[in-house]
Amino acid sequence: MPPHKASTIFPLSLHRVSSATASALAVLIGIAVSLVRPPPLLVKKKRMRDFRLLYFFCCLLCFCFPHHGPVKVQAFTGTFGINYGRIADNIPPPESVVTLLKAAKIKNVRIYDADHNVLNAFRGSGLDLVVSVSNDHLKDMSVNEDNALSWVKENVQPFLPDTRIREIVVGNEVLGGSDQELPEILLGAIKSVYNALKRLQLADDIMVSTPHSQAVFVNSFPPSSCTFKEDVLVYMEPILDFFSKIGSPFYVNVYPFLAYTYDPDHIDINYALFESNPGIYDAKTNLHYDNMFDAQIDAAYAALEAAGFDKMEVRVSETGWASSGDENELGATTHNARTYNYNLRKRLFKKKGTPLRPKIVVKAYLFALFNENQKPGASSEKHYGLFKADGSISYDIGFTGLKPSCASPSLLSLKDIHMQSWLAPYSMIITCFIAVIMALTF
């Protein structure tokens, strides 16, 4: 589906005025007009009518501003986001997904491609979106910057500013894997995408990053001992150097579930689930950890510090817990999934850092929005979703705005949510209507 063209009635700077700002501006203009209005006894009726017309025109001008966000944006709003994977043949269409996300008040969303149907569905939603360049595009982009420019022109630029694309992820878990070619071309692809954004004057508004798995580390216990693998560091170091120059964070996938599954005899499941437990003590830093999530993040900070990048922020690109799995995947239960994700969300909403970096607030994308019935690999890969394919809640972790239907306490009433979303864009119309009535009563 081709992207809709943005209106050209006003310059771009005016198009980026938010609906809330425009509404407030209408009210402020009304107050200003009323304050400068001369006393009625000293002004003729014609003069009074001129003031009414002036106020009406100002309200109309504010109303004509499209509903977009601010000019300068952050790549991550708040602390909680979600990964919206779509390797399934039975999940809701993107339009319904947007409605669900808005009702659940999930602001940050990451997708694993740049599908135009999804980008169009997110248009005007106010949700911040991360799009991805898949691994199979890296080679073309690394050898020719024009290929990256074409990709951005096709998959990013036409959707702005209505679709709030805030970040481009280049590749996924490239370093530390079995592919020997991709690590050599990753930095070139990253630079090509960034330079493409610069050429299109989008680099100040869209961040460039790449996520890593735990396979890039030698070890992560205790956290202070963590370093990058030698064969990874040769590729990682120049990437980190480039990211430090452009202000990008270090993204890492954090999965206490996988760590517990690999070694259930030596890992306390309560430590992995944020539940009450003795925790661990790191003698080198004299720090105590009561959950594995924080420990794995601080392990990444330790590796960055050892590599000479102690000022770089760590963000979590994926974390979650499977609600079902194969027989050998111990801990993959609905109860554990609900416990982990509920406690994770509660921890993120506290807006605090880790023991090693207490002043840097942790930000994380939960994996995932839906169960994906076509994902390859272990059975657990299909069961990370907060929601089932039919829109029902896999398990409740405390989301508000999701109204149960009469049929099932866990089934979403999408009709009610759609009604709320349908009314939302008209809030400014109502505001301006009231303002005009006020003007006519002067």
C-alpha positions as CSV (number, residue, x, y, z in Angstrom):
1,M,0.0,0.0,0.0
2,P,1.6,3.4,-1.0
3,P,2.0,5.8,1.9
4,H,-0.3,8.8,2.1
5,K,1.2,12.1,1.1
6,A,1.6,14.7,3.9
7,S,-0.3,17.9,3.3
8,T,1.7,20.8,2.0
9,I,-0.6,23.7,3.1
10,F,1.8,24.6,5.9
11,P,5.6,24.3,6.2
12,L,7.0,21.2,7.8
13,S,7.7,23.0,11.1
14,L,4.0,23.7,11.5
15,H,3.1,20.2,10.6
16,R,5.0,19.0,13.6
17,V,2.9,20.9,16.1
18,S,1.0,18.4,18.3
19,S,-2.8,18.4,18.7
20,A,-2.4,19.2,22.4
21,T,-0.2,22.2,21.6
22,A,-2.6,23.5,19.1
23,S,-5.5,23.1,21.5
24,A,-3.6,25.0,24.2
25,L,-2.6,27.6,21.7
26,A,-6.3,28.2,20.8
27,V,-7.2,28.8,24.4
28,L,-4.2,31.1,25.0
29,I,-5.0,33.1,21.9
30,G,-8.6,33.5,23.2
31,I,-7.4,34.7,26.5
32,A,-5.0,37.1,24.9
33,V,-7.7,38.5,22.6
34,S,-10.0,39.0,25.5
35,L,-7.3,40.8,27.5
36,V,-6.5,43.3,24.7
37,R,-10.2,43.9,23.9
38,P,-11.0,47.5,24.8
39,P,-13.9,48.1,27.2
40,P,-17.3,47.6,25.6
41,L,-18.4,51.1,26.4
42,L,-15.5,52.7,24.5
43,V,-15.7,50.5,21.4
44,K,-18.2,50.5,18.5
45,K,-20.1,47.4,17.5
46,K,-18.0,47.1,14.4
47,R,-14.8,47.0,16.5
48,M,-16.3,44.2,18.7
49,R,-17.1,42.2,15.6
50,D,-13.5,42.6,14.3
51,F,-12.2,41.1,17.6
52,R,-14.6,38.2,17.3
53,L,-13.5,37.5,13.7
54,L,-9.8,37.7,14.8
55,Y,-10.4,35.2,17.5
56,F,-12.3,32.9,15.1
57,F,-9.5,33.1,12.6
58,C,-6.8,32.2,15.2
59,C,-8.8,29.2,16.4
60,L,-9.3,28.1,12.8
61,L,-5.5,28.4,12.2
62,C,-4.8,26.2,15.3
63,F,-7.3,23.7,14.1
64,C,-5.6,23.4,10.7
65,F,-2.4,22.2,12.3
66,P,-2.1,18.4,11.7
67,H,-1.8,16.2,14.7
68,H,1.9,15.5,15.0
69,G,4.5,15.4,17.7
70,P,7.2,17.8,18.6
71,V,10.1,18.8,16.3
72,K,12.8,17.2,18.5
73,V,12.1,13.8,19.8
74,Q,13.7,11.1,21.9
75,A,14.1,7.6,20.5
76,F,12.5,6.0,23.6
77,T,9.6,7.5,25.6
78,G,9.5,6.4,29.2
79,T,11.0,3.0,30.1
80,F,8.7,0.3,28.7
81,G,8.4,-0.9,25.1
82,I,7.3,-4.0,23.2
83,N,8.5,-6.1,20.3
84,Y,5.8,-6.6,17.7
85,G,6.8,-9.8,15.8
86,R,4.6,-11.1,13.0
87,I,5.8,-14.6,12.2
88,A,2.3,-15.9,12.4
89,D,-0.7,-16.5,10.1
90,N,-3.4,-15.8,12.7
91,I,-2.7,-12.6,14.5
92,P,-4.9,-9.4,14.2
93,P,-4.3,-6.9,11.4
94,P,-2.0,-3.9,12.1
95,E,-4.9,-1.5,12.5
96,S,-6.3,-3.6,15.4
97,V,-2.9,-3.9,16.9
98,V,-2.5,-0.1,17.0
99,T,-5.8,0.1,18.8
100,L,-4.7,-2.5,21.3
101,L,-1.4,-0.8,22.0
102,K,-3.0,2.5,22.6
103,A,-5.5,1.0,25.0
104,A,-2.7,-0.7,26.8
105,K,-0.8,2.6,26.9
106,I,2.3,1.0,25.3
107,K,4.1,3.9,23.7
108,N,7.3,2.3,22.2
109,V,7.0,-0.4,19.6
110,R,9.7,-2.3,17.6
111,I,9.1,-4.2,14.4
112,Y,11.6,-6.5,12.7
113,D,11.2,-5.0,9.2
114,A,9.6,-1.9,7.6
115,D,6.4,-3.4,6.3
116,H,4.3,-0.6,4.7
117,N,1.0,-2.0,6.0
118,V,2.3,-1.6,9.5
119,L,3.7,1.8,8.9
120,N,0.4,3.0,7.4
121,A,-1.5,1.6,10.3
122,F,0.7,3.5,12.8
123,R,0.1,6.8,10.9
124,G,-1.3,9.4,13.3
125,S,-1.3,7.0,16.3
126,G,1.2,8.9,18.4
127,L,3.1,5.7,19.0
128,D,6.9,5.7,18.6
129,L,8.1,3.0,16.2
130,V,11.4,1.3,15.6
131,V,11.9,-0.2,12.1
132,S,14.6,-2.7,11.1
133,V,17.0,-3.5,8.3
134,S,17.1,-7.3,8.1
135,N,20.4,-9.2,7.9
136,D,20.0,-10.0,4.3
137,H,20.1,-6.3,3.3
138,L,23.4,-5.6,5.1
139,K,25.8,-6.6,2.3
140,D,24.1,-4.4,-0.3
141,M,24.1,-1.4,2.1
142,S,27.7,-1.9,3.2
143,V,29.1,-1.9,-0.3
144,N,27.0,1.0,-1.7
145,E,25.6,3.8,0.4
146,D,23.1,4.6,-2.3
147,N,21.4,1.3,-1.5
148,A,20.8,2.5,2.1
149,L,19.6,5.8,0.8
150,S,17.1,4.1,-1.5
151,W,15.9,1.9,1.5
152,V,15.4,5.0,3.7
153,K,13.6,6.8,0.9
154,E,11.3,3.9,0.3
155,N,10.6,2.7,3.8
156,V,11.1,5.7,6.1
157,Q,10.9,9.1,4.6
158,P,7.5,8.9,2.8
159,F,5.8,8.0,6.1
160,L,7.2,10.9,8.1
161,P,6.1,12.7,10.1
162,D,2.7,11.1,10.4
163,T,4.2,7.7,11.4
164,R,6.6,8.4,14.3
165,I,9.6,6.4,13.2
166,R,12.2,7.1,15.9
167,E,14.9,4.5,15.3
168,I,16.4,2.2,12.6
169,V,17.8,-1.1,13.8
170,V,20.5,-2.3,11.4
171,G,20.8,-6.1,11.6
172,N,19.9,-8.4,14.4
173,E,22.3,-10.4,16.7
174,V,25.0,-10.3,14.0
175,L,28.1,-10.5,16.2
176,G,28.8,-13.7,18.1
177,G,26.9,-15.9,15.6
178,S,27.9,-18.6,13.2
179,D,27.9,-16.4,10.1
180,Q,31.4,-15.3,9.3
181,E,30.6,-12.7,6.6
182,L,28.0,-10.5,8.4
183,P,30.3,-9.2,11.2
184,E,32.7,-7.8,8.6
185,I,30.0,-5.8,6.8
186,L,27.8,-4.7,9.8
187,L,29.7,-1.4,10.5
188,G,29.6,-0.5,6.8
189,A,25.8,-1.0,6.7
190,I,25.3,1.0,9.9
191,K,27.4,3.9,8.6
192,S,25.5,3.8,5.2
193,V,22.1,4.0,7.0
194,Y,23.3,6.9,9.2
195,N,24.8,8.8,6.2
196,A,21.6,8.3,4.3
197,L,19.6,9.9,7.2
198,K,22.1,12.8,7.2
199,R,21.7,13.3,3.5
200,L,17.9,13.5,4.0
201,Q,18.3,15.7,7.1
202,L,16.7,13.0,9.3
203,A,19.7,12.1,11.5
204,D,18.7,14.4,14.3
205,D,15.3,12.8,14.6
206,I,16.0,9.1,13.9
207,M,18.5,7.0,15.9
208,V,20.6,4.2,14.4
209,S,21.5,1.1,16.4
210,T,22.1,-2.7,16.3
211,P,21.1,-5.3,19.0
212,H,23.3,-8.0,20.4
213,S,22.8,-11.4,22.0
214,Q,24.6,-12.7,25.1
215,A,26.9,-14.6,22.7
216,V,29.1,-11.5,22.3
217,F,30.3,-11.9,25.9
218,V,32.9,-14.3,27.3
219,N,31.0,-14.7,30.6
220,S,28.6,-12.6,32.7
221,F,29.1,-14.0,36.2
222,P,29.8,-12.2,38.3
223,P,28.8,-9.1,36.4
224,S,32.0,-7.2,36.9
225,S,34.0,-10.0,35.2
226,C,32.2,-9.7,31.9
227,T,34.2,-8.9,28.7
228,F,33.6,-9.2,25.0
229,K,34.9,-12.2,23.2
230,E,38.2,-11.5,21.5
231,D,36.9,-12.6,18.1
232,V,33.9,-10.3,18.6
233,L,35.8,-7.3,20.0
234,V,37.6,-6.8,16.7
235,Y,34.3,-5.9,15.1
236,M,32.6,-4.5,18.2
237,E,35.2,-1.9,19.0
238,P,34.8,0.2,15.8
239,I,31.0,0.0,16.1
240,L,31.1,1.2,19.7
241,D,33.4,4.0,18.6
242,F,31.0,5.1,15.9
243,F,28.0,4.9,18.2
244,S,29.8,7.0,20.9
245,K,30.2,9.7,18.3
246,I,26.6,9.7,17.1
247,G,25.0,9.2,20.6
248,S,23.6,5.7,20.1
249,P,23.2,3.3,23.0
250,F,24.4,-0.3,23.3
251,Y,21.4,-2.7,22.8
252,V,21.5,-6.2,24.3
253,N,19.0,-9.0,24.5
254,V,18.5,-10.1,28.2
255,Y,16.8,-13.4,28.8
256,P,17.0,-14.8,32.4
257,F,14.6,-17.5,31.1
258,L,17.3,-18.9,28.8
259,A,19.9,-18.7,31.4
260,Y,17.7,-20.6,33.8
261,T,16.8,-23.2,31.2
262,Y,20.4,-23.9,30.4
263,D,21.4,-24.3,34.1
264,P,18.4,-24.9,36.3
265,D,20.4,-26.8,38.9
266,H,22.6,-23.8,39.8
267,I,20.3,-20.8,39.2
268,D,17.5,-19.9,41.6
269,I,14.4,-19.4,39.6
270,N,13.3,-16.7,42.1
271,Y,16.4,-14.8,41.2
272,A,15.5,-15.1,37.5
273,L,11.8,-14.0,38.2
274,F,12.4,-10.9,40.4
275,E,11.0,-12.8,43.4
276,S,12.4,-12.9,46.9
277,N,15.8,-14.6,47.0
278,P,19.2,-14.3,48.7
279,G,20.7,-12.8,45.5
280,I,24.4,-12.7,44.5
281,Y,27.3,-10.6,45.7
282,D,29.9,-9.2,43.4
283,A,33.1,-9.0,45.4
284,K,35.0,-6.8,42.9
285,T,32.4,-4.0,42.9
286,N,31.0,-4.7,46.4
287,L,27.5,-4.8,44.9
288,H,24.5,-7.0,45.6
289,Y,22.1,-8.2,43.0
290,D,18.6,-9.5,43.8
291,N,17.6,-10.3,40.2
292,M,19.3,-11.6,37.1
293,F,17.9,-8.9,34.8
294,D,19.9,-6.2,36.5
295,A,23.0,-8.4,36.8
296,Q,23.0,-9.1,33.0
297,I,22.7,-5.4,32.2
298,D,25.6,-4.5,34.5
299,A,27.6,-7.3,32.9
300,A,27.1,-5.4,29.6
301,Y,28.2,-2.2,31.3
302,A,31.3,-4.0,32.6
303,A,32.2,-5.3,29.1
304,L,31.8,-1.8,27.7
305,E,34.0,-0.3,30.4
306,A,36.7,-2.9,29.8
307,A,36.5,-2.0,26.1
308,G,36.9,1.7,26.9
309,F,33.3,2.9,26.5
310,D,32.2,3.4,30.1
311,K,30.0,6.4,29.3
312,M,27.7,4.4,26.8
313,E,24.2,3.7,27.9
314,V,22.9,0.1,27.8
315,R,19.3,-0.6,26.7
316,V,17.5,-3.9,26.5
317,S,16.3,-4.7,23.0
318,E,14.5,-7.9,24.0
319,T,13.5,-9.6,27.3
320,G,10.7,-12.0,28.1
321,W,9.7,-15.4,29.4
322,A,8.0,-18.2,27.4
323,S,4.7,-19.4,28.7
324,S,5.1,-22.9,27.2
325,G,7.9,-24.9,25.7
326,D,9.4,-28.3,25.1
327,E,9.9,-30.9,27.9
328,N,13.5,-29.9,28.3
329,E,12.7,-26.2,28.6
330,L,12.2,-26.1,32.3
331,G,10.4,-23.0,33.7
332,A,8.4,-22.4,30.5
333,T,5.0,-22.0,32.2
334,T,2.2,-19.5,32.2
335,H,2.7,-18.8,35.9
336,N,6.4,-18.0,35.4
337,A,5.8,-15.9,32.3
338,R,3.2,-13.8,34.1
339,T,5.5,-13.5,37.2
340,Y,8.5,-12.4,35.2
341,N,6.7,-9.9,32.9
342,Y,4.6,-8.5,35.7
343,N,7.7,-7.9,37.9
344,L,9.7,-6.6,35.0
345,R,7.0,-4.0,34.2
346,K,6.8,-3.0,37.8
347,R,10.6,-2.7,38.0
348,L,10.8,-0.5,34.8
349,F,8.0,1.8,36.0
350,K,10.2,2.7,39.0
351,K,12.5,4.5,36.6
352,K,15.7,3.5,38.3
353,G,19.1,2.3,37.2
354,T,21.1,-0.8,38.1
355,P,23.5,-1.3,41.0
356,L,26.5,-0.4,38.8
357,R,24.8,2.5,37.0
358,P,22.1,3.8,39.4
359,K,21.7,7.1,37.6
360,I,21.0,5.6,34.2
361,V,17.3,4.6,34.0
362,V,16.8,1.2,32.5
363,K,14.8,1.0,29.3
364,A,13.6,-2.2,27.8
365,Y,11.5,-3.7,25.0
366,L,9.5,-6.7,26.2
367,F,9.4,-9.7,23.9
368,A,6.7,-10.1,22.6
369,L,3.3,-8.7,21.8
370,F,1.8,-12.0,20.3
371,N,2.4,-15.7,20.3
372,E,3.8,-16.4,16.9
373,N,2.8,-19.8,15.6
374,Q,5.2,-19.9,12.7
375,K,8.4,-19.2,14.4
376,P,11.1,-21.8,13.9
377,G,13.2,-23.4,16.6
378,A,12.2,-24.6,20.1
379,S,8.5,-24.7,21.1
380,S,9.1,-21.8,23.5
381,E,9.8,-19.5,20.5
382,K,6.1,-19.6,19.7
383,H,4.9,-18.7,23.2
384,Y,6.4,-15.4,24.3
385,G,3.4,-13.3,23.6
386,L,1.4,-11.2,26.1
387,F,-1.6,-11.8,23.8
388,K,-2.9,-14.8,22.0
389,A,-3.7,-14.7,18.3
390,D,-7.4,-14.1,18.9
391,G,-6.7,-10.9,20.9
392,S,-7.2,-12.5,24.3
393,I,-4.7,-11.9,27.1
394,S,-2.2,-14.8,27.6
395,Y,-1.8,-13.6,31.2
396,D,-2.6,-10.4,32.9
397,I,0.4,-8.3,34.0
398,G,-1.6,-5.3,35.0
399,F,-2.3,-3.4,31.8
400,T,-5.1,-0.7,32.1
401,G,-7.4,0.3,29.3
402,L,-8.2,-3.3,28.2
403,K,-11.9,-3.8,28.8
404,P,-13.0,-7.4,29.1
405,S,-16.0,-8.6,27.0
406,C,-19.0,-10.4,28.5
407,A,-17.9,-13.6,26.9
408,S,-14.5,-14.0,28.6
409,P,-12.7,-12.0,31.3
410,S,-9.6,-12.1,29.3
411,L,-11.0,-11.2,25.8
412,L,-10.5,-7.7,24.5
413,S,-13.5,-5.7,23.6
414,L,-11.9,-4.2,20.5
415,K,-15.2,-2.4,19.5
416,D,-15.1,-0.3,22.7
417,I,-11.4,0.4,22.2
418,H,-11.9,1.4,18.6
419,M,-14.7,3.8,19.7
420,Q,-12.3,5.5,22.1
421,S,-9.6,5.8,19.3
422,W,-12.2,7.1,16.9
423,L,-13.2,9.9,19.3
424,A,-9.7,10.9,20.2
425,P,-8.8,12.9,17.0
426,Y,-12.0,15.0,17.4
427,S,-10.9,16.4,20.8
428,M,-9.4,19.4,19.2
429,I,-12.4,20.0,17.0
430,I,-14.5,20.2,20.2
431,T,-12.0,22.5,21.8
432,C,-12.0,24.9,18.8
433,F,-15.8,24.8,18.7
434,I,-16.0,25.9,22.3
435,A,-13.5,28.6,21.6
436,V,-15.5,29.9,18.7
437,I,-18.6,30.0,20.8
438,M,-16.6,32.0,23.4
439,A,-15.5,34.4,20.7
440,L,-19.1,35.0,19.5
441,T,-20.2,35.8,23.0
442,F,-17.7,38.7,23.5
